Amino acid sequence: MTSGNLKRLRPYDAPPKSNTSLVPGSENGTVMGYLGFGAIWFLTATGIATLAIAQMVMSSFTFVIQLPFGMTFELNPDTVAAGFRHAFVWGWLTNAAFGAVFFITPRITGHPIAHSRIGMLGMVLWNVGVGAGLALLYIPQVADAGTLTGFPWLINALLVLALLLVNLSFWTSLRIPGTPYIALAWFALGMLSLLGMTIEATIVGFLDLDPSIDALAEAMWVRGIAIVWLLGIPIGALHYLVPRLTGQPLASGTLAWVGLATWFVLGVISCFGAAVSPQLPYALVTLGNVATILLLLPATAIIGNLTMTLRGKWSLALSPGPLALAVASMVFLGGTALLAGIGSLREVQTAVAFTEWPGGVAAFALLGASSIGLIAVGEHAWPRLLHRSHSGGLWAYAVTWAAFGGAAVAGAALIAAGLFHVGMAADGMAPNEISATLLPIHLVAFAGLGLSGLAAAAHAASAYVLAAHGRPVLTTQPGAPATASAGH
């Protein structure tokens, strides 16, 4: 009988070594980290929204835990609502936007992301900061309601550090001779604006400003972040996805730049219309409202340009997948601009300001235009990041229809609730009676949010199935940008 290590005598028992890795490299690893964290935060936000439903149905449902040093951990309607907003905006949308920027940029420039490890560190710090800040929101004695994020200044400082690292990795990657592609301009404005506004939020937390200045700073933060970052990055991504998926150049490069310039300028001016302070000059607030109405013009130019790029390829958008999601994002972008303009009319603004109408507009913007556009990037990105392919099938249908249906149901239900709210208030109904009457419509809106959460879950499950069971695809490093260039 032979003695010794039997494994050495039976090499066929050892599993074969793979020449490919699940995470192909640090650059792709950073993108996958952002997209993965984004999906986790989307599901977290959906769970927090479920808790909000329980509190809505059982109005007496609150949860308080006594902590040392006289502090309390509280789950009440205010803290739950704040937790949902922060998890959705800073967790899901911002991580997914970073993922889109870091995925698309090297495919336009033809060069890898510079300092990808710094970008990875920025990702870690950002998510640690958001997670810590989210936990502190439920401790009223620690959460700083006076800051524009609701996070304590120390958390805001950590977020600023993370943004500095992310911006360093992004800006050192923009090595393009000549005029940059339009998508990179959207990304550059968004990244710079997010950094500047986060620094503003941190500084404002230290200052005791005049109420009118504080209201204007908050308006610049909320409206500016929504227009330049939360909507701007998905719009920039659509300028990459649509030409890339159709194999056709952008219909008009000039129209694309005009759309970007007018969107940014009018978006900044529209912040004055979002400021809530009687001390602000009437003319300034009116100018902001007019700019909000005029945002429909650049939105129409952007949608029209991308629609013309689809000429002859509309059949591709009839199948579930990234292009169908991109078209749905454009539809919600147009709806958001239209509804925001209507809501800026003086009489309408006065009537619906404290109803569900603004929430409906936000649902069309963030659940619709932003979330669907970023999910489209993820659906396009995962096979290329993992170097694997699959047929899509049921997962593609689930992601596409759940994302579209969720945003449509949530937005339409909240808009309808806002209109009913105006009528009931005009009839003299008490606030508690209005809330009880509108409860079924609120539940429909939350069901739409649940559908969007289902889309995020299906998107994450699809990525896992792709990684575990997808067919490996051999790729080569491109020596030129992968996007279609702008046309006439």
N, C-alpha and C positions, 0 to 999 in steps of 0.2 A: 504493500500500500504506500502510495506516495505521500510524504508529509510536506507541510509548508502551507503557504497561503493559497487556498484554492482559487481565489479571485485572480491571482497572477497566472493560473493555468487556464482560466476561462475568461478571456478578454471579451468574448461576445456577451457576457452578462452586464458589462458596463454600458450605460446609455450612451449613445453617440453624442458627440459635442456639436452644438449648433453653431453655425457661422454667423447667425444673425441674432440680434438682441431685441428684446421687447421694447426697450427704450433705445432707439438708434444712436442718440448722442445727447450732449448736454443742451444743445440748442432746441432740439425737438422735445427734450425732457422738460424744459421751461414752459413751452407751449402747452404740453400735456398737463403739466402741473396747474397752470392757470385754468384750463378748461375743466380739469377734474375738480379743483376747488370750487369753481363756479357752479358746477352741477350739485355739489354737496350743499352749497349755500342756498341754492334754489329750493332744494328739498327741505332744508332747515326753515326757510321762510314759509314754505307751504305748511310745515308743522306748526309754526307760530300762528299762522292764519287759522288753522284748525282750532287752536286754543281760543282765538278771538271769537270764533263761531260759538264755542261753548259758553263764553262769557256773554255773548249777545242773547243766546237762548235762555241761559240761567243768569239773570241780571245780578243776582246776589253772589255769584261765584267769584271769589277772590282768594288769594293764597299769600300768606305772610309768614315769614320765618324770622325769628329774632336772631341777630348776629351779635358778636362781641362789639364793644365800644359804642353801644347804643344805635347800631345800624340795623336795618331790616332788608330782607330780600322779599320783594313784593311782585306778585303777578296780578295786576289790575288792568283795566282797559287802556289806561295811558301808557303803562310800561310795555304792554303787549303790542300796542300799535307802533310804539317807537322801535321795539325789537324787530317787528316785521319790516318796517321801512329800511332800517339799517342793514338787516341781513339781505334784503332784496337788492338794494342799490349798491352798497359797498361790498357785499359778498358776491352775489350772482353777477349783476350787470358789470361791475368794474373788473372782476376777475376775467369774465368772458371777453370784455373789451381788450384787456391786456393780451389775452391769448390770441385774439384776432389780429392785433397790431404785430405781435411777434411772429405770427404765422405768415402773414401776408407780406410784411416788409422785405424779408430776404428773397421772396419769390418775385418781387418787383425789381429789386436792386441787382439780383444775381449774385449777391455776396452773403455769407452767413452773418447772423446777428453778432455784433461785436460785444465782447465782454459778457458772454451769455451767463457766466457764473455770477456776475454782479446782478444780472436780471433775475437769476434764480434766488439770490439772497433777498432781493427786493420783494419777490413773491412771498417768501417765507415771512419776512417782517410785516408785510401788508396783512396777511391772513392772521398772524399772531395778534396784530393790533386790532383788527376788526373783531376777532373772537374775544379778546379781553375787553374791548369796548362794549361789545354786545352784552357780556355778562354784567358789566358795571351799570348798564342802563337799568337793570332791575334792582339796583340799590339806590334809592332816591337821594340818600345822604352823600353819595359819591358822584353820581351822574351830574353833569353840569348842564342844566337846562339853558343857561345863558349863552353857551357856545352854539355855533351854527350846525355842528354835527350831533350834539348831545353827548359827545364823548368828553371826558376830562382832558385838560390841556396836555397831560403827559402822553395820553393815547394819541392825540392829534400830532404831537411832536414825533412819535414813532411812525405815524403814517406819512408825515412829511419826509422823514429819513428814507422810508421805503420808496416814496415817489422820486426822490433824488436819485436813488440807485437805478430805478426803472428808466427814468429819463436819460441817465448817463448811458445805459446800454442802448437805448433807442437812438439818441441823437448821434452817437458815434457810429451808428450803422448806416446813416444816410450818406452813402458815397455814390452819388449819381452825377455823371457829367450832363450839363444842359438842364433843361426844364424838368422838374420832377413830375412823376405821374400824379394825377389828381388825388388818388387815394392816400398817398403819402402826405399831401398837404392837409387833408382832413385829420389824419393821425397826428401830425405835428401840432396843429392848432389845439386838438383835444388834449394831448399830453401836456402841453405847456399851460393850458388853461386850468386843467385839473390841479397841477402843481401850484399855480399861483393862487387859485381859490382856496386850496387847503391851507396854504400859508396864511391867507387872509382870515380864514376861520380860526386858526390858532392865535393870531394876534388879537382879533376882536375879543376873544375870550378873556384877555388880560385887561382890556380897556373898558372904562365906564363912559360909553359914548352917549351923545344926545339921542333921544328916542327916534327922531327922524333919520339920523345917520345910521342907527342900528337897523331900522326897518329897511333902508336902502341897501345896506350891506347884506342883510338876509335875503332880500329879493335878488341881488346880484348872484348870491350863492346858489339859491334854489333854482331860479330860472336859468342862470348861466350854465350850471352843471347839466341841467336837463337838455338844453339846446346844443351846447358845444361838445359835451362829453357823452351823455347817455344816448343822444340821438346822432351826434356827429360821427362817432366811431362806426356805428352800424351803417350810416350813409356812405362813409368812406369805404367800408368793406363791400357794399353793394357795387361800387364802382370797380372793384376788382372781380367780384364773383360773376356778375352778369356777362362781361366780355369773356371771362375765362371759361364759363360753362357753355356759352353759345359758340365760342371760337370765332367771334366777330369783334372788330375794333369798336371802341366807344363811338357812338354816332357823332358827337360833336365835342371836341376838346374845349372849344371856346365857351360853349354853353355850360359845360361842367365847371369851368373856373368862374363864370358869372354867377352860377348857382351857389358856389361856395362863398364868394365874396358877399353877396347880398344876404345869404343866410346868416353869416357871422355878424355883419354890421347890424341888420335888423334884429337879430337875436339879442345882441348886447343892449340895444336901445329899448327893446321890449321889457327888459328887466325893470325899468322905471314903472311900467304899468302893473307889475306884480308887487310893488312896494305897498304895504298897508300902514299908512300913517297920515293923519289929517294935517300934519304940519308940512308935508311936501307940497310944492307949488302945483296947482291944478294943471297948468300947462305942461309940466314935466310928466305927470301921470298920464295925461291925455296923449302926449307924444309916445309914451310907452305902449299905450293901447292901440294907437294907430300902427305902430311898428309890428305889434302882434298880429293885427289883421293882415298887414302886408307880407307877413311870412308865408302866406299862401302862394305868393309869386315865385320865390325861389324853390319852394316845395314842388310847384307845378313844373318848373324848369328841370329840376332834378329827376322827377318821375318821368317827364316826357322824354328826356335824354336817354334814360335807361330803357324806357319802353321802345324807343326807336332802335336801340341796340338789339332788341329782341326780334327785329323784323325777320320774318321767314323762319324763326325758330320757336314760335309759340307752342308748337306741339311738345317741345321738351318740358314746358312748364305744366303740362297736364298730368305728368307722372309725379308721384310724391318724391321728395328729395330736396336737395339744396336750391335748385332753381325755382321750384314751386314755393318754397319758403321765402326766397328772395322777392318774388312777385307779391306774396302776401304781405311782406314787410313794407313794400312800396305802397300797397293799398292802405295799410294802417297809417303810414306817414301822411298820406293825403288827408285821411280822415282826421288825424290829430291836428293838422294845420287848419283845417276848416272849422272844427269844433272850437279850437283855441281862439280863432278869430271871432266866431259868434259870441263866445263867452266874454270877449273884451269889449263888446258894445256896452255903453254905459248902463242902459236899462237892464240888459241881461245880466251884466256883472253884479249889479245891486241885488237882483232877485235871486241869483243862484250861488252867490259867494259862500254861503254857509249851508249849502245842501250837498247832495251826493254828486252833482254835476262835475265839479273839478276832479273828483275821484274817477269818474268815467273817462274824462279826457286823459288823465294820467294812465288809466288802464290801456286805452288805445295806444298811447305813446310808449309806455314801458313794457307792458305785457305784449303789445302788438308789434309796433315798428322796431323797438330795440331788441326785445327778447327773441322774436322770430328771426330777425336779421342775424343775431349772434348765433342762434342755433343753426342757421343755415351755414355759417362759417364752420361751426363744429362738425356738421354732417359732411362738409366738403373736406375738412382737415384731417379727421381721424384716419381714414385709409392711407393718406399720404404721410402722416406721422408714424404710423405703425408699419408701413410698407406691407399692408395686407388688403385684400379685397373680399367683398361678399356681394351677394345679390340684392341685399336690402330687404325686400319682401315686407313681411308684417311690421318689422320695426320702423321702416320708412313711413308706412301708412300711419302707424300710431303716433310717431313724432309730428308729422305734418298736420294731420287732422286735429290732434289734441292741442297743438300749439295755436292753430288758427281758431278752432272752436272755443278754446278757453279765453283768448283775448276778446273775441267777438261777443261771447256771452257776458263776460264780466263787464266790459265797457258799455254794452247796450243796456244791461240791467241797471248799472249805476246812473247812466244818463236818464233812463226812464224814472228811476227813483227820485232823481233831482227834480224832474219836471213835476211829478206828483207832489213832492215836498213843497214846491212853490205854491201849487194850488191849495194844498191843505193849510199852509200857513196863512194864505190870503183869506181862507174861510174861518180863521180864528181858532183852529184846533190847537190843543196844548201839545208841547213837545213830546211828552210821553205817549200821547195818543198817536202822534205822527210816527214815532219810532215803532210802536206796536203794529200799526197798519202797514208800514213799509218792510216789516221783518221778512215776509216771504220773498220780496224782491232782493233784499240783502242776501238771503240764503242762496238765491239763484246766482248772484254775483260771486259769492264765495265758491259756489260750485264751478263757475268758470275759472276761478283761480286754481281750484283743484285740478281741473283739466290741464291747465298750463303746467302745474307741478307734475302731472302724469307725463306730459311731453318731455320734461326734464329727466324724469326717471327712465322713460323709454330711450331717450338719447344716451344716457349713461349706460343702460343695459346693452344698447346696440354697440357702443364702444367696447364694452367688455367682451361681448360675443365675437366682435371683430378681432380683438387681441387674442382670444383663446382659440377660436376656431376658424379665423379667416385664412384664406389662401395666401401664402407668402408671395410677394411680387418683387422681382429684382428691379432696382432702380439705378439710374446713373445720375451723377451730379451735373446739373445744367450749367452751362457756361454763359447763359444769357437769361434775362428776365423771362418769367413764365407767363406774364399777363399779356393780353392783347393790347397793343398800343392805341393811343387815342387817334381818332380819325380826323376828318376835316373839321 
